[in-house]
Amino acid sequence: CLVPEIEIGDLVRVGESRKISKTKAFIVLDKVSRRDI
């Protein structure tokens, strides 16, 4: 899955602000990228 690093950084940043682990953030990112959103 090819996702711009900026989007990954933003997702991780949001995850950290919501006290969500980076692992969960990447799992969500993987699901989103599979749906091609």
N, C-alpha and C positions, 0 to 999 in steps of 0.2 A: 504494500500500500504506500503510495507516494503522497505524502502530506507535507506542505511547506513547514519549515522549522518554526516560523512565526506562529502558526496556528497551534503547534505543539506547545510552544512556550506560553502562549495565552491560556491554553487549557490547563497546563500545569500550574500556572499562576492562579487561575480561578480555583483549581483544586486545593491549592495550599491555603488560599484565603478562606475556603469553606472547610478547612481542616480535613480534606479528603486526601488519602494517601496517593502518592504518585502512581502506584501500581493501578489503583482504580481508575485514575485519570487516563492512563494508557489503555486500559481495557475499554473504557468508553470511547476513546479515540479510535480504537480498532473497530468497534461496532459501527461507529459513525462512518468510518472510511469504507467499510464493507457495504453500507447502504448507499454510498456514493453521494452523501449530502454535502 
